[in-house]
Amino acid sequence: MNTATVEEYCRSLSDDTDYYLVDRLHCANELLSRRDLSSKQQQFALFSYNDSLHKIIRAQHSGLLQSKKITISYHTFEQFTFAQDITALDIRLTPTIFGEIGIPVTIQRDNTSNYSA
């Protein structure tokens, strides 16, 4: 299928169920792998990918996944907060979000007074 046809298919997908979200994620990934994306198509694919990933992770994080066939595993941590859910008491503490793909999260760790990464 050409890129325009893939984009049209991706735009037709719903986000009503876990299966549709996974399908949207896969479709956006396919679009992002294309070398002939226009800027508008790339922005759509990035939004669709990030939005689908966010909704799947949020559903899993909240225990609301509709299907037991969809599993998500974390390699390093499980305790995190979505960056968009953080309300900083001071504007200087607002998380800086950078990058184009993925979902921004923050993790909590004990203050060990060790500043090495």
RAWO-V377722 format. One record per pair of residues at least 12 apart in sequence whose C-alpha atoms are under 7 Angstrom apart, sorted by the first residue. I is the first residue (numbers start at 1). J is the second residue. Records with the same first field share a line. If there is no record, write none. Layout:
I = J  J
//
This chain:
3 = 31
6 = 31
7 = 31
10 = 24  27  28
18 = 56  65  66  67
21 = 52  56
24 = 48  52
25 = 49  52  53
28 = 45  48  49
29 = 49
31 = 45
32 = 45
46 = 101
50 = 101  102  103
54 = 103
79 = 107
80 = 105  106  107  108
81 = 105  106  107
82 = 104  105  106
83 = 95  104  105  106
//
